[in-house]
Amino acid sequence: MSDLQPPTRDEVERRWRAVIAGEMSREEIHSWVRPWVEESVPEGRVEWIVEGVLTTLHGFDMTHPAGNRRLIRHGDHGEHRPYYHPMSYIKDELEAWLQQLQAYDEDPVAYRAESRRRIEANHDRNRRNFHHQRVRRLSKRARERVWVLPGDEVMWPRYWARHAVSEITGQGGVILGLDLRSDRWDGADPIVPVEIPWASFEVTTPEKSLEWAIEALADLTDDLHRDHGWVLVTWEWPNTADGEPDLR
């Protein structure tokens, strides 16, 4: 570790862009940041605004077996182990980080204070979402990633939408529709979003709705609506005990 040159802003951006351009593999950038993420690094060795983004690069090589959406691990990418993060995620994260750099340089002290406030606000929001009654049937992983909007509308990050619809239908839910949302957070308050209707279904079985939802999500390629990073999922649970369907 002492012999390694600490990552700099320019080097992080250069390698990040190389991954997007196909000039560097995800595995290579993972290996580059691995010592700085997995080993103990003396405080101050890496610039604060750089250190915080290294874990993002570290996860670019995450994969999961095609037949097991619940298992995620580093490496072993191939026909039967697709990458967990789509390229749209990698592009969007770079743009977001470059904006953060600009804000940080304008006032580093204020930026770090605001970052702490945002983390605390997000923790509060995540706790509320995790325990929301609308998603209580779903797995811990699904609830950790969910965003419950006012009015009890429910959405997940775009890269996780396939997992979400699979879990919902696996619990007996019927998918009714999918919408794209451009939400992002500014501290505790969401930026006013744009919503794009993507698909609606008239089906009555979980199996058929899953088939149609997966097909609709497959049409959502990386180059389409890149600024819409969330998928709002509308579905119906089986009838509740009093005979009324649970809709959202």
N, C-alpha and C positions, 0 to 999 in steps of 0.2 A: 504493500500500500504506500509506503514512504517513497518508493521509486516512481510511482505513477503520477503523471501530471493531472491535476484536478480538472474536471470538465469545465469549460468556459461557455459563455453564452454563444459565441460564434461557432464553437465546435458542436454544441448541442444542435443549433439550428442547421448547420451544414449537414450533419449526419441525419437529422430528422428529414430534411428535404431529399436526401439521397434515398431514404427508404421509400418515400412517396414516389420518387422518380424511377424506382426499381434498380437503382445503382448500388444499393446496400440491402442486405436481407434483414428481416426482423430479428433473426437469430444473432446476426453480427452486432446490431445495436444493443441487444440484450446483454451479450457478452461484454460489451464495452462499459456499460453502466453497472454491471453486476457487482464489482468490488465496492462501489460507492453506495450501493443499496443494501447489500447483504452483509457487509463487514462494518466494523465500528470505525467511524470517521471522526477525527478530532473536530470539535466545534470551530467554525471559521475557516476550515480548510477549503470548503466549496462555498461560493457565493450563495447567500440565502435564497435568492429568487431562482437560482439554478438547481440547488439541492432539492427544492420542493417538487420539481418536475421530473426528476430522474426516475421515480417510481412509475411514471406514465410510460416512459420509454422501456423500462424494464418489463412491462407487461405486453408489449407489442407482439411477442411470440407465443402468447397463450393460445392453446388449441383445445378442442374437445372431440372425442370420438363421435362420428356421425350418428351412431346409434345410441349415444348416451349424453344427453344435453346437460345432465347434472354434474358431469365430471369435467374439470378444467385443470390443465397443467401446462407447464412450460415445454415448448419444443415439440419434436416429432411430427411436424407438419407434413401432410400428405393427402392422398385421395380420400382416405378414411379418417383423417384428423384435420378438419378445416380450422382456419384461424377463428378465434373467438371474436376479435375486434375486426370489423370491416375496414377497408381503406378510408371510407368516409369519416370514420371515427378518428383515425390518425391525422387526416387533413384538418378536421375541425379542431382537434386539440392543439395543433400547431398554431392555427390562427388565434385561438383563445390565449395561448401563452404569449404570443407576440404582443397582443393587446395588454396583457398583464405587465410585460416588461416596460411598456411605455408609461403605464400608470405608476409603476414602481419608481421609475427614474424621476418622475415629476416631484415625488415626495416620499422617499423610502420609509420614513418613520410613520407617516400617516397611513401608508399602504399596509404596513405590517399590523398596525392597530386595527385597521378595517378588516384585514384577513382574519384576525382573531375573532372579531365580532361576527363575521360571516360563518366561521366554523361553529361558533356557539349557536347561532340562529339555525344553521343547517342541522345540528344535532337535535335541537328541539323539534324541528319539522320532521326529521326522520323518525323520531320516537312516536310522534302523532300518526304518521303514515303507517308505520310498522304495525301498530295496534288497531288500525281502523277496521271497523266491523265489515266493511265492504270486501276486504282481502283476507279475512281471518282464516279462510279455508286453505289458503295457498301456503307454499313453503316459506321457510325463513329467507331463502335467497330471493324469492320473488318479492317479498315484503320489504326487504332491504333496499330494493331498487325502485319501488313504486313511488309515484307522486299522485296524491289524491287532491283534486282540485275542489274549489267551492262548488257546491251542488253535487258532490260525491262522484264526479267524473274521475276516471282512473286512467293513468298513462304510465308507460315505461320508456326508458331510453330506446332509441331506434334499434340499436344493436342487440337489444334483449327482447324485442317484441315477439320473435318466434318462440322463445322460451315461455313468455307470458301466455300466449294463446294455447300452447301445448299444455301448460299447467291447468289453465282454466277448463279446457275441455276434458282433461284427465280427471278433473273433479266433478264432471257432469255438466259443466256450463256450456251454453250455446252462444257462439260469437255472432253478434248482430251487425257489427260495423267497425271500421278502422278509420281514424282521422290522423293527419299529420299536424303536429304543433311545433311552433318555433320558440317555446318558452325557454327562458334562462333566468337565473337568479341574480339579483343585485342586493346582496345581504339578505335580509329577511323578506324582501318584497320581490314578486315576479315582474319582469319586464312585460309590457303589453304584448301578447303573442298574436301570431297569424295562424289561422287554422285552415287546413285544406282537407276536404272530404276525400277519402281514398277508396273505400270500398264499403258496400252494404250487402247484407246477405238475407235471403228469405229461406231459411232452413230450420229444421226442427230437431236435428240430432247433433250431439257434440262431434261425432266423427266427421259428418259432412261439413260442418262449419269449420272444423280444423283444416280440412282439405282445402276449402275455399280461402281461408285466411292465409294459409301458408303460400298458396298460389298468388294471392294479392301482394303479399310481402316480397315474394320473389321478383315481382315486377318493379319493386322499389329499389332500383339499382343505385350504386354509390353516387352517380352523377346527377341524380334527380333530387331536387329540393334539399340540397345539402344543409341549408340553414334551418331545416325542420328536424330537430334532433330527437323528437318524442313521438310516440305512437299512442294515441288515445284509443283505448279498447272499450267497446260497448258490448255487454253480454248479459245473458239471463241465466240465473241459477235454476235448478229444478225447483218445483213448488216448495214453499216453506210449510211449516207444520200447520198453519192456519189456512192453507190452500191458495195463498196469494203468491205469485211469482216475485222473486227478488230481482229487480231490474237495476241496471246502471249502464 
